[in-house]
Amino acid sequence: MHLELSDDHKMIQKTVREFAEKEIKPLAHEIDQSGEFPRESIRKAAELGFTGVYVPEAYGGAGLDHIAQTIVIEEISRVCASTGVILSVCTTLFCDPILRFGTEEQKQTYVTPHARGEKIGCYCLTEPQAGSDAANQKTTAVRKGDCYILNGTKAWVTNGSVADTAIVYAVTDPTKGPKGISAFIVETGFEGFKVAKEEKKMGINATATAEISLQDCKVPAKNLLGEEGIGFKIALRTLDDGRVGIAAQATGIAQGALDEALGYSQERVQFGQPISNFQAVRFMLADMATEIEAARLLLRRAAWMQDNAKRYTVEASVAKLFASEMAQRACHKAVQIHGGYGYSRDYAVERMYRDQRITEIYEGTSEIQRLVIARNLLST
Ligand code: CAA
């Protein structure tokens, strides 16, 4: 593993940074306030291949690697955490499981338009009673002829109210516990698929997070992903990828907060000099920079393992846990350096502070990451 980015990765970083500064940053405040889903930004990101960074070119992607994916998500999240996670979910939680477990027909039909950004995907695992205890699924899927009939409620679905297609997890055999869960590719236009509610949240306001109701939703049997009974494994395998994406998002938010704090501390004059001259402020900036660097290395290690076909469940949890809690500390310091202005909606750090919070919760809380890490420590 190389600690430095390759020249190709540096070029990708430069391209995505320029794009983020020009196209994404100017809209970040507006979409945070309005909650509007950034469709046009996603369309423009798709033109550069950012909706399918590591998806093979044969299925509409850019054919790059997972390190490139972390660079894209970090750089976009540095200026807008909502846009960052929308892109991450489209690739890691939607395209990835189909690439890994889908038939050739499923890949052609579903991965290709989503990787090209023509369609939006989402991932429906969580239910009102199945958050951290994700195996406690109540949504059912009953085979009837050449269809499955799905009934249940899915909660906290990122992209849920705007998605064209969803990966839905449901119980096909209630006698088998987690081994009775199966995964389905469900077009949101299928009869019985309904957006029940759009969530009003503390942050990442433009992500169209929704509750989904499935009422006798008719799904063709050919849309079963993998075999019956392997749905929970697909869900957890997929979250390995998703968690690396959230680690990238958190690292990006923290870097954005540091950028803002660096700029502000050199402009803000108190006691006759810029506050960046004061050791109390310098120490905060130094701690932020140090921790961001550490998170980035953990993130790159997890991405490198993805690219080298190694199991990286623990590394993904380590990266997500550290990056998300680090981002909390970084955003806290950035607001502190801004003083009263940091508490104002006129300053980006106020949004970053709110946006960061979810990175410690979704795609597995910090407690679940610790559980995964500790299990691994104790099993060897
Ligand atoms: N890859 C492949 N297989 C895996 C796996 C992985 N990463 N992790 C586990 N498995 C397999 C196990 O080997 C096991 O298979 P066998 O029974 O054949 O041995 C099976 O899957 C079940 O695994 P566990 O026994 O470890 O499952 P568990 O029920 O004990 O606990 C858990 C798992 C870690 C607590 C898990 O439930 C979990 O991660 N919970 C958090 C859920 C979560 O992250 N939800 C976020 C949803 S997405 C979201 O936030 C919304 C959004 O839109 C962004």
Residues whose N, C-alpha, C, O or C-beta is under 5 A from the ligand:
A	BS01	CAA	Y123 L125 T126 G131 S132 D133 A134 A135 W156 V157 T158 F232 K233 L236 R237 D240 T313 Y362 E363 G364 I368
